[in-house]
Amino acid sequence: MIQVEGLTRRFALADGGEVLAVDDLSFTAGPGEVFGLLGPNGAGKTTTLRMLLGLLRPTSGRATIAGYDSRLHPDEVKRRVGLVSANVGVYPHLTVLETLLFFGDLYGVEPSAAADETFRLARLFGLKDLLRRRCGTLSTGQRQRLNLARALIHRPPVLLLDEPTLGLDVLGSQVVAEFVAHARTEGKAVILTTHRLDEAERLCDRFGLLHQGRLIQTGTLQELRQATGCAGLVEMFLKLAHTGPMLAE
Amino acid sequence: MCTAPSEKQDPLTPSPLHPLNPSRLFRLARKELTEILRDRRTIVTLLVMPLLLYPLLTVVFGQFVFGGRTTEMAPVYRLGFSSKTDYNELESRFDFEKQRPHPEALTALPHREPRLFLFQLDNLDQNVRDGVVDVAFRRKPAAAAAVPGEIAIDWELVYREDSPDALEAVAYLDRLCARTNGDILSQRLKSAGVRQRSDPIRLAAAPLEVEERHGLSLAVFVPLVLILMTMTGAVYPAIDLIAGERERGTLEVLIAAPVPRVSLLFGKYVAVVTVAVLTALVNLGSLTVSLLVGGFAERVFGSGGIRVGTLLEIFGLVLLFAAFFSAVLLVVTSFARSFKEAQAYLIPLMVVALLPGVVGLLPGLRLSGLLTVVPLLNIVLLARDLLEGHADPVSAAVVVLATAAYAVLAIALAAQVFGAEGVLYGESGGWRALLRRGR
């Protein structure tokens, strides 16, 4: 479902230099699989997702989603992807119902189907009583549930989740965990990025450890344990990234 | 660990629509309009400001520029005297209570005969300072002993230099005195057997009908004010719907949808133009009502007053300007990464946009040649010509076409910039990076 081959992205700097944000990245994710793209801040996770969705043009390499190249057929890719991002806001003056119907319309969902899907998702995410409420009055957790519902309005086969639990409390994080499980059950291919390696162990089936733009290891938790001799992802990452003590002597 | 999918995962989406599909554009614009019209800040600019501003301006303008009088009202002067004796003496000469236009003054320079109110007061200077009277009469001692039989009366007129009414009253009294002096001399010459009319030299006014007025016409302020208000109405929606989208964090999910950016931008453009036009309508309505109620319609629009056809023409020009300026606003705000940055870009834009409007106030400037294609200046001059009833159809057509062309160019440029990588993600790398798009 998702194939990434040699994806690379360089950013030009104002002083004439450049930053290699993503370096020759390759991985796959199939239907019903949750692939965790893990790494610290600045590792290139969000840049990778943006290239997958065609929001950023790769310097080299390619990414295909459901058989469509994200550079050649960006609209076909977008129709098949639901995006949940940590920094996503809401339209404060639209109601929850208007927001969901608007995004249904953006993705070309027929109005009657969009209405049915809206009410189904509202029941699923506990938004039924909030449909007539303006989004500007929602709490953080309610907004995140709205964003999760919004990503599913057009029933995409692929979900890209960029730091979906950022800023959420334990209950909010649980909603995300159940959302990911639900997506797995529905056979969607999910790529989830996070710097919370402990959380990733709970949510993901396979992992890609990203450090300074390079994929240093991929595999299931069992495979990574065998390869690194470490029990947890944190230890694995620190070992594979060859990082020493973080504090100077 | 993979699980078999429990249902077919085709997305619920039909084939993509044309980027400029009218029903899609309508729905996009409807969402943007819903959002912006529910915002309190839009309501303040759209409704509250015009409904308060024009009545206030009319009152202030009328009081301080026209001295509280309209074209239909005769001037009113309040005159003060310190004693009944003084009043009686002056009354016997000027005949205040029976002042009528001098019969021979029908051919004199035209002026309106005022209504006079006379007060006997103790402290004349203080009463003038306090504005109780416009002018006070104070007897002056004679410069020299009067020759027997000679009429020699000296009075001082006490008044405030900063009072328009007082200055007019002094001028009126000066004319009155000149006329009375002439009558007195005529009478005395007649008694001496010399026949001489009181005004040996007369000037008669014979104004000509002209097509073009020289000097500053008040009519040119009307379209300038409307254009300023239209700009004010369009600024907030343009910032909020473009830069505000990025600041709220909704721009990325919007661009992530399979909708061409030109469609998204056009929906926002329609919303900005609509709010700008609504602002212009409310301003035009409030201005018209204020001028009518305040009695300034003729002074601004001429003897014909406000005509419906003229109002419709002015509205058409404002609509054209709104379409053009909204497109320019979208270009500028598309470069901004935040609300604050957009405001910083728009301040110099507003200053630059005001310059042609101010230049349009210069007397004697004709709408012709290159001026027909100078943005904003051409609209201000055309609106002035329409109000003064001498607009040239060919120049008008050039103004409309040029402005429409500028609007199309601006939208095309905005479509290039809106959602560009450099704007979306704050990429440094100069203008080339800014114009590189994600697709």
Chai-1 contact restraints between the chains, C-beta under 6 A:
chainA,res_idxA,chainB,res_idxB,connection_type,confidence,min_distance_angstrom,max_distance_angstrom,comment,restraint_id
A,F11,B,E427,contact,1.0,0.0,6.0,A-B,restraint_1
A,A12,B,G429,contact,1.0,0.0,6.0,A-B,restraint_2
A,L13,B,S428,contact,1.0,0.0,6.0,A-B,restraint_3
A,A14,B,S428,contact,1.0,0.0,6.0,A-B,restraint_4
A,P31,B,P5,contact,1.0,0.0,6.0,A-B,restraint_5
A,G32,B,C2,contact,1.0,0.0,6.0,A-B,restraint_6
A,G32,B,T3,contact,1.0,0.0,6.0,A-B,restraint_7
A,G32,B,P5,contact,1.0,0.0,6.0,A-B,restraint_8
A,E33,B,C2,contact,1.0,0.0,6.0,A-B,restraint_9
A,L53,B,A256,contact,1.0,0.0,6.0,A-B,restraint_10
A,L55,B,G438,contact,1.0,0.0,6.0,A-B,restraint_11
A,L56,B,E421,contact,1.0,0.0,6.0,A-B,restraint_12
A,L56,B,G438,contact,1.0,0.0,6.0,A-B,restraint_13
A,P74,B,R439,contact,1.0,0.0,6.0,A-B,restraint_14
A,D75,B,P16,contact,1.0,0.0,6.0,A-B,restraint_15
A,D75,B,P258,contact,1.0,0.0,6.0,A-B,restraint_16
A,K78,B,P258,contact,1.0,0.0,6.0,A-B,restraint_17
A,R79,B,P11,contact,1.0,0.0,6.0,A-B,restraint_18
A,R79,B,T13,contact,1.0,0.0,6.0,A-B,restraint_19
A,R79,B,P258,contact,1.0,0.0,6.0,A-B,restraint_20
A,R80,B,P11,contact,1.0,0.0,6.0,A-B,restraint_21
A,L83,B,V253,contact,1.0,0.0,6.0,A-B,restraint_22
A,L83,B,A256,contact,1.0,0.0,6.0,A-B,restraint_23
A,N87,B,G249,contact,1.0,0.0,6.0,A-B,restraint_24
A,V88,B,G249,contact,1.0,0.0,6.0,A-B,restraint_25
A,V88,B,V253,contact,1.0,0.0,6.0,A-B,restraint_26
A,G89,B,R248,contact,1.0,0.0,6.0,A-B,restraint_27
A,G89,B,G249,contact,1.0,0.0,6.0,A-B,restraint_28
A,G89,B,T250,contact,1.0,0.0,6.0,A-B,restraint_29
A,Y91,B,E35,contact,1.0,0.0,6.0,A-B,restraint_30
A,H93,B,E35,contact,1.0,0.0,6.0,A-B,restraint_31
A,H93,B,R38,contact,1.0,0.0,6.0,A-B,restraint_32
A,H93,B,D39,contact,1.0,0.0,6.0,A-B,restraint_33
A,F102,B,K31,contact,1.0,0.0,6.0,A-B,restraint_34
A,D105,B,R27,contact,1.0,0.0,6.0,A-B,restraint_35
A,L106,B,A257,contact,1.0,0.0,6.0,A-B,restraint_36
A,L106,B,V259,contact,1.0,0.0,6.0,A-B,restraint_37
A,Y107,B,T13,contact,1.0,0.0,6.0,A-B,restraint_38
A,Y107,B,A257,contact,1.0,0.0,6.0,A-B,restraint_39
A,G108,B,T13,contact,1.0,0.0,6.0,A-B,restraint_40
A,G108,B,P14,contact,1.0,0.0,6.0,A-B,restraint_41
A,V109,B,L12,contact,1.0,0.0,6.0,A-B,restraint_42
A,A113,B,L12,contact,1.0,0.0,6.0,A-B,restraint_43
A,H154,B,P11,contact,1.0,0.0,6.0,A-B,restraint_44
A,H154,B,L12,contact,1.0,0.0,6.0,A-B,restraint_45
A,H154,B,T13,contact,1.0,0.0,6.0,A-B,restraint_46
A,R155,B,P11,contact,1.0,0.0,6.0,A-B,restraint_47
A,R155,B,L12,contact,1.0,0.0,6.0,A-B,restraint_48
A,P156,B,P11,contact,1.0,0.0,6.0,A-B,restraint_49
A,P157,B,Q9,contact,1.0,0.0,6.0,A-B,restraint_50
A,G187,B,P5,contact,1.0,0.0,6.0,A-B,restraint_51
A,G187,B,Q9,contact,1.0,0.0,6.0,A-B,restraint_52
A,D205,B,M1,contact,1.0,0.0,6.0,A-B,restraint_53
